[in-house]
Amino acid sequence: MSWGFYGRQAELDALQEVLGRGRFFFLRLTGRRRIGKTTLVQRALTSAKRSEVVYVQIPDSAPAGVLSAFSDAMDTFDVPAAAHPRPTSLLELSNSIENLIRGGHVVVLDEFQYFSRKVLHEFLSHLQAAVDRLSRDAADITGGLIVLGSLHAELVALLENRDAPLYNRTTDQLELSHLDIGSLLAILDAHGERSPQRLLFLWNLFEGVPKFYRDCFEQGVLAAERSALLERMFFGSSSPLRTEADNWFLSELRGRYDVVLKFVARHPGCSHGELEAHVRELSPDTTEQVGGYLKALIERYRLLEKRLPIFAKPQARSGRYHIRDNFLQSWLAALHASVSAISFRPLDLLVAQANERLAQSEGQGLEYLVAQLYAERSRRGIGDFAMTRQIQGYWDRKDTEIDLVAVNEEDHILRFVSCKREAAKLQGQSSELRAHVERFLTALPTYRNWRHEFCVVAPEIDPALRTKLESQGLKVQDLAGLTHNL
């Protein structure tokens, strides 16, 4: 079976609506690398039967490189040079884009955030003038401009900061997040197998990034055993994901944040003090910059998130830090060191090492997966619990940890969930979970009169253990049940 188009129906409908208006548009489409921005645009343009298209991937280079890339794209898409001379300056580039759009073309500029570079910034003022002219004549123009970007903060700054040349110029905005679990299950049903352990392994490694699943499909390992998939995708000289992390974030960060990112990846939930102590030990000169690095990684690059106790102020230093992206987390915590040693140690040993480290990280991955499943099931009206919101990151100085606090505000129900990758570790969870919940209710007495449900989750749970846990007043769920009907 060939690869299909999975998920994104709402986003596809929105983009097709924009393309079908028959007037000028300026659309911003954001999302991490490999999330499917280009594929979505291609699909929408094909469905809308828009054949006059110029797609350009903007290089991170000086003006000459950008102009060359645009000229090459015009040649590739058979734009006649007589009617549309190739641009030789940034001003001419903006004029070329305007003329193409006036002629009915859809111009797609990928990696648009690179125009934030000082050497290219002049272009934005020229493009502003062109967009303003096109907007004045919008009703008579059937073409449009789509800009794509993978560095969210930089792209947004170009288009939404009040002092930016293109401020308030876009007509439409879309942001692509990860594919939902239902779409990933459709992929596994079509090209692999959807066992609970398989879903957890792939989701913890790739989350909802469609390109990674397609890469595995094209390499013939989407349904392969764990070690075979890791070896083919990461450890060969031609492995498609061997340099993905470097190409994605290290080239953008230029090595400035490595120490911080690696420590957080290998110590998820670390505190600011633990991070500072580690940096001080490795690089004393960098310690003063830790706060600035954290701010950039959280706000600009969106690679880290700071989770606070539920009762803490946003400025509190008591937060705990986590990598936002599963692939980056898995790469830094489990894969990078083993892949880097490929020339010096036996391949089977390195693959086994990476596989073991990934398995260790899947406990935390299961927590995120269960929270995502609860949200999707509630959104679709599936199951016996309608979660209206989630209380995230509950913990206190007594190390009260609750993996998931799911809230049903309509019926005043709280469900407290404990997740374990190994089902055997669920034994004894009843008293431990109830003790954590008691401290939670002491901190937030507002919820004491609500109905409280105690739930445990593992990928798979045998019938005997399920019966034993249920006899202790626990609701028992596994991934097969949570993914049913998705």
Steps between C-alpha positions, in 0.01 A plus 500: 500500500635844407538783749187710546403835647434460870321744730502877440147507361405815693818678390452381142143632496618836636772533237266398220255767617775762469595380153138496389419862581615627163680802647849587625608335825813502716514189717746408775551129569718401797615175659814304589714340230354186339155570641342502152472868402616452141295183453187679621555788259564262209185304582286813524636646176436174317145472638432861403644434151744788537771421245671841487730462797855605589645326805833624637696367797684805632862418585676634809738708292588842366272675246679338206406153624136598549479659156658194342254269678205709383624509140550123503145456628363717221683277249376183671138617489529613136449869561591671168798732534364740239195580709673463837868603498712332766565731796850636565428689823275467804281781366462316170422182695201666668388641164527154342283351776242776454489452122461123533213541744329759280524246219314240706792309648515368853851575630618279786807613698627222730732570797384862489652565842843535338396847388554604861874486426655845484630454144147421374291728718474766231276263303225522760443870442484442124256213551286715729455754223413224253247340738336837564457553125362150455261548792358817345421304183409176681161451336658499153787259585464122514858426608641501849802466727564216745794521739614193694732491798638251749643739758172624642620797702711647221225462240238649729733790582528581128124515458350596838739731683361851485828642372545230233448611137241229434305555823126438457537413129405131502141412412512148643708295745535127559721312743564128457548296813574128527264248342244374747509142628208401280699596188806309623285193557373530143863501382581191710186320381598564138874441516600336828330363808332686784591293804523702823876453530550598136293816537691605812839433338424700186314781676775544758753516216314695231186636671270632225757603235364343178826520304678268746232232461518535123880472509463171691240381248725583204790318667280196555529499879177657628385154608849368581633391839630789716872437450460459124314831476760685706790355303347583162380848589795626708815290477575451131706739289186571295254488789238773439482618863868479592553873452140617547553652843816680387327639193195599701625677806877486540559697183257767622638507854860486378613299800417762764243303694633143483592468868158619618300288255694180565469532876125564484453209258689261727347637820139583409336704772828651621493822700670830421749439781592152371549640153717788621716263708557277198591789273731647765683170521549465124531860391537762778503785247153400375324502839402867479322434169285207615197722563533659157544161335190366671297803393609458136437125497153546649377813323695527176565141396218330695726205576461509879205548730501603863241325714401660826323368807131568456505762776815682386529843340617508134830664601581233761846344485360172630409377154617180341629484146407256225574463129180579309564274200508120532746456215747749642461346847564150365791614286686678777420255780530167319631517143761771450784348699454154348471629142811716546705195603417294189861503373643377828269237650309194373176589326283246681625624838421864416153417368425297815625787715277753322203264518543453875525875561188561294312239701597682819360826365170340400368527856484877466384461140207291621385784727490741205330243278225427754433873548473537122265201479277642774478830312420335165243262647326786678502711185333218307256406777654153550517316829372550854687817592457840336812701580439872472855591600817358648683623807858471382824457688368449852784457746609661823800514732391168651539341154130447450478364146181423311552402137166636380231701675202498264216741576133467407369841602143434387447203734757603766716191455876474542680197363849440637705279270826312563686360197758222494675357194533166679162378621650311797597835654133589533480273802501710813389810307167527681639619835777707340264678261250570775774651719605733215137596444450583867791747486356639174164561668668660800667746263177554302207447741259637237498154344446301819123476455526388138473134401844342488598212270826310528634348180810303395627455145758274333550404134369148566348347817426130542154397630622376839676827582205698370263316735732556796535874430127547450437333836699785657255758365714598199385556146735303273579602143747386235597647163283256306194629686601865480557481123179309429275685252757774436 
